[in-house]
Amino acid sequence: MYWLGNSLPKTFVVQHKEIIVKGQTSLGSFECSYDNPFAGDTLFFESLIVENNSLDFLIPVDDFGCGNFLLNRDFRKTLKAEEFPLCKVSVTHLFQRENRIYGNIAIDLAGKHLTLKKVVFLQEKQMLQGSVQLSFDQLDLEAPNRMGGLVKVEEMIELLINLYVEPT
Protein backbone atom coordinates (compact mmCIF):
# COMPACT_ATOMS: atom_id res chain seq x y z
CA MET A 1 0.00 0.00 0.00
CA TYR A 2 1.61 3.22 -1.07
CA TRP A 3 0.17 6.70 -0.61
CA LEU A 4 1.42 9.54 -2.73
CA GLY A 5 2.35 12.80 -1.07
CA ASN A 6 0.60 13.66 2.16
CA SER A 7 -2.78 12.33 1.08
CA LEU A 8 -3.95 9.30 3.03
CA PRO A 9 -7.26 7.50 2.59
CA LYS A 10 -10.14 8.69 4.78
CA THR A 11 -10.93 5.17 6.01
CA PHE A 12 -9.05 1.92 6.40
CA VAL A 13 -10.83 -1.39 5.96
CA VAL A 14 -9.08 -3.71 8.39
CA GLN A 15 -9.18 -7.25 7.07
CA HIS A 16 -7.02 -8.94 9.68
CA LYS A 17 -5.93 -8.01 13.21
CA GLU A 18 -2.99 -9.39 15.14
CA ILE A 19 -1.48 -8.71 18.58
CA ILE A 20 2.02 -9.94 19.42
CA VAL A 21 3.76 -9.76 22.81
CA LYS A 22 7.55 -10.16 22.67
CA GLY A 23 9.98 -10.42 25.52
CA GLN A 24 13.33 -11.71 26.68
CA THR A 25 14.22 -14.27 29.30
CA SER A 26 17.58 -15.21 30.76
CA LEU A 27 17.54 -18.14 28.25
CA GLY A 28 16.35 -16.32 25.12
CA SER A 29 13.32 -14.64 23.63
CA PHE A 30 9.62 -15.49 23.61
CA GLU A 31 6.65 -14.43 21.52
CA CYS A 32 2.95 -14.84 22.26
CA SER A 33 0.35 -13.87 19.71
CA TYR A 34 -3.34 -13.51 19.06
CA ASP A 35 -4.41 -13.62 15.44
CA ASN A 36 -7.89 -12.99 14.06
CA PRO A 37 -7.93 -13.06 10.25
CA PHE A 38 -11.74 -12.97 10.10
CA ALA A 39 -12.28 -9.83 12.19
CA GLY A 40 -12.96 -7.14 9.59
CA ASP A 41 -13.60 -3.58 10.70
CA THR A 42 -13.29 0.01 9.54
CA LEU A 43 -11.10 2.69 11.09
CA PHE A 44 -11.59 6.33 10.16
CA PHE A 45 -8.48 8.41 9.58
CA GLU A 46 -8.33 11.92 11.09
CA SER A 47 -11.93 11.51 12.29
CA LEU A 48 -13.44 14.21 14.44
CA ILE A 49 -16.04 11.73 15.70
CA VAL A 50 -13.97 10.04 18.38
CA GLU A 51 -16.64 7.62 19.62
CA ASN A 52 -16.96 6.07 16.15
CA ASN A 53 -13.24 5.94 15.59
CA SER A 54 -12.14 2.92 17.57
CA LEU A 55 -10.82 -0.44 16.49
CA ASP A 56 -11.22 -2.85 19.37
CA PHE A 57 -9.56 -6.18 20.06
CA LEU A 58 -11.49 -8.09 22.73
CA ILE A 59 -9.19 -11.03 23.36
CA PRO A 60 -9.71 -14.09 25.53
CA VAL A 61 -6.35 -14.45 27.29
CA ASP A 62 -6.54 -18.23 26.71
CA ASP A 63 -6.47 -17.55 22.92
CA PHE A 64 -2.90 -16.21 23.02
CA GLY A 65 -0.44 -18.78 21.71
CA CYS A 66 3.17 -18.83 22.84
CA GLY A 67 4.44 -21.90 21.03
CA ASN A 68 4.20 -24.57 23.72
CA PHE A 69 2.10 -25.67 26.67
CA LEU A 70 4.50 -24.42 29.37
CA LEU A 71 4.86 -20.93 27.89
CA ASN A 72 1.10 -20.71 27.32
CA ARG A 73 0.45 -21.66 30.96
CA ASP A 74 3.04 -19.16 32.29
CA PHE A 75 1.68 -16.38 30.07
CA ARG A 76 -1.90 -16.99 31.25
CA LYS A 77 -0.82 -17.15 34.89
CA THR A 78 1.16 -13.90 34.55
CA LEU A 79 -1.88 -12.13 33.04
CA LYS A 80 -4.14 -13.51 35.79
CA ALA A 81 -6.38 -15.20 33.21
CA GLU A 82 -8.56 -16.91 35.82
CA GLU A 83 -9.44 -13.56 37.41
CA PHE A 84 -9.36 -11.46 34.20
CA PRO A 85 -10.17 -13.81 31.27
CA LEU A 86 -10.43 -11.00 28.69
CA CYS A 87 -8.10 -8.22 27.68
CA LYS A 88 -8.99 -5.32 25.43
CA VAL A 89 -6.76 -3.32 23.14
CA SER A 90 -8.29 -0.34 21.30
CA VAL A 91 -6.72 1.75 18.56
CA THR A 92 -8.28 5.18 18.35
CA HIS A 93 -7.79 8.42 16.49
CA LEU A 94 -5.36 7.67 13.66
CA PHE A 95 -3.80 10.88 12.39
CA GLN A 96 -0.83 12.10 10.38
CA ARG A 97 1.81 14.61 11.45
CA GLU A 98 5.17 15.26 9.82
CA ASN A 99 4.75 12.37 7.35
CA ARG A 100 4.14 9.85 10.15
CA ILE A 101 0.98 8.02 11.14
CA TYR A 102 0.05 8.12 14.83
CA GLY A 103 -2.73 6.61 16.89
CA ASN A 104 -3.82 6.38 20.47
CA ILE A 105 -3.95 2.98 22.16
CA ALA A 106 -6.02 1.99 25.18
CA ILE A 107 -5.15 -1.25 26.98
CA ASP A 108 -7.26 -3.07 29.57
CA LEU A 109 -5.24 -5.99 30.88
CA ALA A 110 -5.34 -7.91 34.16
CA GLY A 111 -7.47 -5.23 35.81
CA LYS A 112 -5.21 -2.34 34.74
CA HIS A 113 -6.13 0.41 32.24
CA LEU A 114 -3.45 2.26 30.26
CA THR A 115 -3.89 4.98 27.66
CA LEU A 116 -0.96 5.58 25.34
CA LYS A 117 -1.02 8.74 23.23
CA LYS A 118 0.62 9.38 19.87
CA VAL A 119 1.94 5.87 19.20
CA VAL A 120 3.78 5.67 15.86
CA PHE A 121 2.28 3.27 13.31
CA LEU A 122 4.73 2.15 10.63
CA GLN A 123 3.37 1.52 7.17
CA GLU A 124 4.51 -1.62 5.34
CA LYS A 125 2.75 -2.64 2.15
CA GLN A 126 -0.81 -3.44 3.30
CA MET A 127 -0.14 -3.28 7.03
CA LEU A 128 0.01 -0.64 9.73
CA GLN A 129 2.09 -1.68 12.73
CA GLY A 130 2.09 0.03 16.10
CA SER A 131 4.79 -0.89 18.60
CA VAL A 132 4.82 -0.08 22.31
CA GLN A 133 7.39 -0.87 25.00
CA LEU A 134 5.75 -1.71 28.33
CA SER A 135 7.06 -2.84 31.68
CA PHE A 136 5.49 -5.40 33.98
CA ASP A 137 5.49 -2.64 36.59
CA GLN A 138 3.31 -0.37 34.37
CA LEU A 139 0.81 -3.23 34.10
CA ASP A 140 0.94 -4.00 37.83
CA LEU A 141 2.16 -7.51 37.00
CA GLU A 142 5.08 -9.55 38.24
CA ALA A 143 7.58 -10.82 35.70
CA PRO A 144 7.46 -14.61 35.89
CA ASN A 145 10.44 -16.77 36.77
CA ARG A 146 10.97 -20.51 36.70
CA MET A 147 13.21 -23.05 38.33
CA GLY A 148 13.60 -21.11 41.57
CA GLY A 149 14.55 -17.89 39.79
CA LEU A 150 17.16 -19.38 37.45
CA VAL A 151 15.02 -18.47 34.43
CA LYS A 152 13.78 -14.88 34.64
CA VAL A 153 11.72 -12.74 32.27
CA GLU A 154 13.11 -9.27 31.62
CA GLU A 155 11.04 -6.35 32.89
CA MET A 156 10.32 -4.80 29.45
CA ILE A 157 8.02 -6.36 26.85
CA GLU A 158 7.06 -5.18 23.38
CA LEU A 159 3.44 -5.06 22.26
CA LEU A 160 2.95 -5.10 18.48
CA ILE A 161 -0.41 -4.25 16.92
CA ASN A 162 -0.65 -5.32 13.30
CA LEU A 163 -3.53 -4.04 11.19
CA TYR A 164 -3.73 -5.57 7.72
CA VAL A 165 -5.62 -2.92 5.78
CA GLU A 166 -7.07 -2.02 2.44
CA PRO A 167 -7.54 1.71 1.81
CA THR A 168 -10.93 2.85 0.55
C-alpha positions as CSV (number, residue, x, y, z in Angstrom):
1,M,0.0,0.0,0.0
2,Y,1.6,3.2,-1.1
3,W,0.2,6.7,-0.6
4,L,1.4,9.5,-2.7
5,G,2.3,12.8,-1.1
6,N,0.6,13.7,2.2
7,S,-2.8,12.3,1.1
8,L,-4.0,9.3,3.0
9,P,-7.3,7.5,2.6
10,K,-10.1,8.7,4.8
11,T,-10.9,5.2,6.0
12,F,-9.1,1.9,6.4
13,V,-10.8,-1.4,6.0
14,V,-9.1,-3.7,8.4
15,Q,-9.2,-7.2,7.1
16,H,-7.0,-8.9,9.7
17,K,-5.9,-8.0,13.2
18,E,-3.0,-9.4,15.1
19,I,-1.5,-8.7,18.6
20,I,2.0,-9.9,19.4
21,V,3.8,-9.8,22.8
22,K,7.5,-10.2,22.7
23,G,10.0,-10.4,25.5
24,Q,13.3,-11.7,26.7
25,T,14.2,-14.3,29.3
26,S,17.6,-15.2,30.8
27,L,17.5,-18.1,28.3
28,G,16.4,-16.3,25.1
29,S,13.3,-14.6,23.6
30,F,9.6,-15.5,23.6
31,E,6.7,-14.4,21.5
32,C,3.0,-14.8,22.3
33,S,0.3,-13.9,19.7
34,Y,-3.3,-13.5,19.1
35,D,-4.4,-13.6,15.4
36,N,-7.9,-13.0,14.1
37,P,-7.9,-13.1,10.3
38,F,-11.7,-13.0,10.1
39,A,-12.3,-9.8,12.2
40,G,-13.0,-7.1,9.6
41,D,-13.6,-3.6,10.7
42,T,-13.3,0.0,9.5
43,L,-11.1,2.7,11.1
44,F,-11.6,6.3,10.2
45,F,-8.5,8.4,9.6
46,E,-8.3,11.9,11.1
47,S,-11.9,11.5,12.3
48,L,-13.4,14.2,14.4
49,I,-16.0,11.7,15.7
50,V,-14.0,10.0,18.4
51,E,-16.6,7.6,19.6
52,N,-17.0,6.1,16.1
53,N,-13.2,5.9,15.6
54,S,-12.1,2.9,17.6
55,L,-10.8,-0.4,16.5
56,D,-11.2,-2.9,19.4
57,F,-9.6,-6.2,20.1
58,L,-11.5,-8.1,22.7
59,I,-9.2,-11.0,23.4
60,P,-9.7,-14.1,25.5
61,V,-6.3,-14.5,27.3
62,D,-6.5,-18.2,26.7
63,D,-6.5,-17.5,22.9
64,F,-2.9,-16.2,23.0
65,G,-0.4,-18.8,21.7
66,C,3.2,-18.8,22.8
67,G,4.4,-21.9,21.0
68,N,4.2,-24.6,23.7
69,F,2.1,-25.7,26.7
70,L,4.5,-24.4,29.4
71,L,4.9,-20.9,27.9
72,N,1.1,-20.7,27.3
73,R,0.5,-21.7,31.0
74,D,3.0,-19.2,32.3
75,F,1.7,-16.4,30.1
76,R,-1.9,-17.0,31.2
77,K,-0.8,-17.1,34.9
78,T,1.2,-13.9,34.5
79,L,-1.9,-12.1,33.0
80,K,-4.1,-13.5,35.8
81,A,-6.4,-15.2,33.2
82,E,-8.6,-16.9,35.8
83,E,-9.4,-13.6,37.4
84,F,-9.4,-11.5,34.2
85,P,-10.2,-13.8,31.3
86,L,-10.4,-11.0,28.7
87,C,-8.1,-8.2,27.7
88,K,-9.0,-5.3,25.4
89,V,-6.8,-3.3,23.1
90,S,-8.3,-0.3,21.3
91,V,-6.7,1.7,18.6
92,T,-8.3,5.2,18.4
93,H,-7.8,8.4,16.5
94,L,-5.4,7.7,13.7
95,F,-3.8,10.9,12.4
96,Q,-0.8,12.1,10.4
97,R,1.8,14.6,11.5
98,E,5.2,15.3,9.8
99,N,4.7,12.4,7.3
100,R,4.1,9.9,10.2
101,I,1.0,8.0,11.1
102,Y,0.1,8.1,14.8
103,G,-2.7,6.6,16.9
104,N,-3.8,6.4,20.5
105,I,-3.9,3.0,22.2
106,A,-6.0,2.0,25.2
107,I,-5.2,-1.3,27.0
108,D,-7.3,-3.1,29.6
109,L,-5.2,-6.0,30.9
110,A,-5.3,-7.9,34.2
111,G,-7.5,-5.2,35.8
112,K,-5.2,-2.3,34.7
113,H,-6.1,0.4,32.2
114,L,-3.4,2.3,30.3
115,T,-3.9,5.0,27.7
116,L,-1.0,5.6,25.3
117,K,-1.0,8.7,23.2
118,K,0.6,9.4,19.9
119,V,1.9,5.9,19.2
120,V,3.8,5.7,15.9
121,F,2.3,3.3,13.3
122,L,4.7,2.1,10.6
123,Q,3.4,1.5,7.2
124,E,4.5,-1.6,5.3
125,K,2.8,-2.6,2.2
126,Q,-0.8,-3.4,3.3
127,M,-0.1,-3.3,7.0
128,L,0.0,-0.6,9.7
129,Q,2.1,-1.7,12.7
130,G,2.1,0.0,16.1
131,S,4.8,-0.9,18.6
132,V,4.8,-0.1,22.3
133,Q,7.4,-0.9,25.0
134,L,5.8,-1.7,28.3
135,S,7.1,-2.8,31.7
136,F,5.5,-5.4,34.0
137,D,5.5,-2.6,36.6
138,Q,3.3,-0.4,34.4
139,L,0.8,-3.2,34.1
140,D,0.9,-4.0,37.8
141,L,2.2,-7.5,37.0
142,E,5.1,-9.5,38.2
143,A,7.6,-10.8,35.7
144,P,7.5,-14.6,35.9
145,N,10.4,-16.8,36.8
146,R,11.0,-20.5,36.7
147,M,13.2,-23.0,38.3
148,G,13.6,-21.1,41.6
149,G,14.5,-17.9,39.8
150,L,17.2,-19.4,37.4
151,V,15.0,-18.5,34.4
152,K,13.8,-14.9,34.6
153,V,11.7,-12.7,32.3
154,E,13.1,-9.3,31.6
155,E,11.0,-6.3,32.9
156,M,10.3,-4.8,29.4
157,I,8.0,-6.4,26.9
158,E,7.1,-5.2,23.4
159,L,3.4,-5.1,22.3
160,L,2.9,-5.1,18.5
161,I,-0.4,-4.2,16.9
162,N,-0.6,-5.3,13.3
163,L,-3.5,-4.0,11.2
164,Y,-3.7,-5.6,7.7
165,V,-5.6,-2.9,5.8
166,E,-7.1,-2.0,2.4
167,P,-7.5,1.7,1.8
168,T,-10.9,2.8,0.6
